[in-house]
Amino acid sequence: LDMARTLTASRALQRLRSSSSAVKNKLRRQTLYQKEKLNRNKEKKERKKKRNEEAKKMGDQAPPKEVPKTLENTRVAEETTVDPEDLETLQDEKTDEMASYFDRLTAPKVLIISITKTSLKTNIFIRELSLCIPNSEVRLRRNVPLKKLIPEAMKRSFTDVLVVNEDRKQPNGLLHIHLPNGPTAHFKLTNFRRGYDIKGHGRVTSHQPEVVLNNFCTRVGHTVARMFAALFPHDPQFQGRRVVTFHNQRDFIFFRHHRYIFRSSKKVGLQELGPRFTLKLRSLQKGTFDSKYGDYIWLHKVCPHLLLGTWLNTHA
């Protein structure tokens, strides 16, 4: 028994010495770590090869492949997930603020505005965004408050207003106001990349694009997806082969703009046109923009000034 304990201890000590973490010299430790990593990858490939050979021998009786664990398939299901074909959801769609667009009673007309003095990168973002959205106009805000600007936009038959904000000469926020009755969504904007900086980018044509909305499964996500859809014309021009994609993954909305190319009768490729950016929903508010008395449907984070405003309103 003592000999077995001694042998086990010596093996553990030998393993510890061979491990890269026990080496104090940095260069030597990195070299050992790379060797260990290569050995682990080699063993992993051998195990995979062995499993494939056994599966071929067993044929139809082979066990099913294991599904790898990812953040998506291990995530807890949202309680507010809705079924698009549910009767309650369909009834809500008929009576919400975007119903007139989906009933083809109104055509989208988008106003894109920014602050008075914008940086070069923000100007590029606004220009490329206007190229993505047909029937959109870019105007300077000229220090006009949004509460005065929204009635003027309604008089000129605009259906949506997009307000681009910047910080440190970088576009960092997007406010989407659907007219005339809201809702209003505020997004944090990150990872902007213009089309010119994308490798193999193409030129944007004037064709009306198709719109793809992925993974907007919750009740709030369903509303946001309908707001995005209302920015674009009803009938896409398929000969232009333009596709605008809003992909929601872990509450981040990835915007992409592509043109699909038919390489042959069986192969289809994608050419990115740009721009490319990421949105993160901060708040969703009923009606048009009202920072003081607005009724918020959803808030990413309760701000102290909102709590103070609510307390003052209730104790006035």
HUPE-V760501 format. One record per run of one state. SS is the DSSP state (@ for helix, = for strand, . for the rest). FROM is the first residue (numbers start at 1). TO is the last residue. If there is no record, write none. Layout:
BEGIN
ss-><SS/SS>
from-><FROM/FROM>
to-><TO/TO>
END
This chain:
BEGIN
ss-><./@/./@/./@/./=/./@/./@/./=/./@/./=/./@/./=/./=/./=/./@/./=/./=/@/./@/./=/./=/./=/./=/./=/./@/.>
from-><1/2/19/20/23/26/62/81/82/87/96/99/103/110/115/120/133/136/141/146/156/160/168/170/179/182/194/195/198/210/215/218/219/230/238/241/242/250/252/263/268/273/276/288/296/300/304/315>
to-><1/18/19/22/25/61/80/81/86/95/98/102/109/114/119/132/135/140/145/155/159/167/169/178/181/193/194/197/209/214/217/218/229/237/240/241/249/251/262/267/272/275/287/295/299/303/314/316>
END
